[in-house]
Amino acid sequence: MSLDKAMQAMKFDVRLLEYQLATGQITKEEVQKYLSQLPDSSENSENLNLEEKTSGQDQH
């Protein structure tokens, strides 16, 4: 894969997004459009209760 193709594949990679926005390689509008096109996968999620303590144990 060429460097250009690799960069296109990572265009919306969250690790590079701030840099690309700052350098004008991508616009906020492009990001919003991309995010709005992502499928809703909330049905695959699971709620976690981080406040729940196990009985008889003090967790830190």
C-alpha positions as CSV (number, residue, x, y, z in Angstrom):
1,M,0.0,0.0,0.0
2,S,1.3,3.4,-0.9
3,L,1.8,6.1,1.7
4,D,-1.0,8.2,0.2
5,K,-3.4,5.2,0.3
6,A,-2.4,4.5,3.9
7,M,-3.0,8.1,4.9
8,Q,-6.5,8.0,3.2
9,A,-7.4,4.9,5.1
10,M,-6.4,6.7,8.3
11,K,-8.1,10.0,7.4
12,F,-10.6,9.8,10.3
13,D,-8.3,8.0,12.8
14,V,-8.9,9.7,16.1
15,R,-5.2,9.6,16.9
16,L,-4.5,11.9,13.8
17,L,-7.7,13.9,13.8
18,E,-6.6,16.9,15.8
19,Y,-3.4,17.2,13.8
20,Q,-5.3,17.0,10.5
21,L,-7.8,19.6,11.6
22,A,-5.0,21.9,12.8
23,T,-3.1,21.6,9.5
24,G,-6.2,22.0,7.3
25,Q,-6.0,18.5,5.9
26,I,-9.5,17.9,6.9
27,T,-12.4,20.1,7.9
28,K,-14.9,19.9,10.8
29,E,-17.6,19.5,8.3
30,E,-15.9,16.4,6.8
31,V,-15.6,14.9,10.3
32,Q,-19.3,15.6,11.0
33,K,-20.4,14.0,7.7
34,Y,-18.2,11.0,8.4
35,L,-19.6,10.5,11.9
36,S,-23.2,10.9,10.8
37,Q,-22.7,8.1,8.3
38,L,-21.4,5.6,10.8
39,P,-23.9,2.8,11.6
40,D,-25.6,2.7,15.0
41,S,-24.1,-0.2,16.9
42,S,-25.6,0.6,20.3
43,E,-27.4,-2.8,20.2
44,N,-23.9,-4.4,20.6
45,S,-23.1,-2.4,23.8
46,E,-23.3,-3.4,27.4
47,N,-23.9,-1.1,30.3
48,L,-21.4,-1.3,33.2
49,N,-22.0,-0.2,36.7
50,L,-18.7,1.1,38.0
51,E,-20.1,2.1,41.3
52,E,-21.1,-1.4,42.3
53,K,-19.1,-3.0,45.1
54,T,-18.7,-6.7,45.6
55,S,-20.0,-8.0,48.9
56,G,-17.4,-8.2,51.7
57,Q,-14.5,-6.6,49.7
58,D,-13.3,-3.1,49.7
59,Q,-12.0,-2.3,46.2
60,H,-9.6,0.5,45.6
